[in-house]
């Protein structure tokens, strides 16, 4: 064997060894995948309630679940912009309209928590009004991190008895209004590479509801919207989820027709004007946690979690707060 052949052999061995070393390094690198910077990170006390420095926008915030969420976000450190029509919405709403005074009270509670707040009267059915609100939030509060779409109306009317508004107005407000809210704020959240959308659906969005088909259909649609938006926005680091409350004691549900429907779930010919006590006593034994209905403040902690860094890997999902009704659902 000539010296030249021996030298070439040594070179081949060295090259092969280097290649094997490179393969080993690559395998090591593959085994040590870097942590996703958007993840919830290590376990720390209170990591699911740290919202300091964040800004939230909440629709339907004059009262009820919307108010509870807005105030709870503020109590955990967020500045909050609140948005509500605070007036008449449609004849296809069984609830007494919210008022400017209701919206002002939500603002007072947020500011009592030491946070900044701007209150905006507007209609979620009108996309330009939401876009104007978006611009005002950026100008006055400096950023947007969390968008909560809560505003909704409900109509109790059988399909055979419906007027056009009983269907179209509920769909326009609940579905189109929620979609408008997402569309008005999505570009900013996606461009900044982070953010949270929290949409309010309902357990009635998972099953049919005799006498409230337009509401049930609208809440089904919101789940579909949420899942589609989660698919689209995930690559930008933006999460989209739904909260599904059970029966909650708000203006949307606190009236005799709704209570009568509750009793009608288990008995023929329910009273048309049952008392609150009659309704509670009928329903509470049927709910695992023995509560006939929840309070708005029972729903809002879930919004804090979904708004926080702790929920970084939650997207495209439904989060049910029902007092145990979820146990009876498929």
Buried (B, 14 or more C-beta within 10 A) or exposed (E): EEEEEEEEEEEEEEEEEEEEEEEEEEEEEEEEEEEEEBEBEEEEEEEBBBBEEBBBBBBBBBBBBBBBBBBBBBBBBBBBBBBBBBEEBBEBBBBEBBBEEBBBBBBEBBEEBEBBBBBBBBBBBBBEBBBBBBEBBBEEBEEBBBBBBBBBBBBBBEEEEBEEBBBBBBBBBBBBBBBBBBBBBBEBBBEBEBBBBBBBBBBBBBEEBEBBBBBBBBBBBBBEBBBBBBEEBEEBBBBBBBBBBBBBBBBBBBBBBBBBBBBBEEEEEBBEEBEEEBBBEBBBEBBEEEBBBBEBBBBBBBBBBBBBBBBBEBBBBBBBBBBBBBEEEE
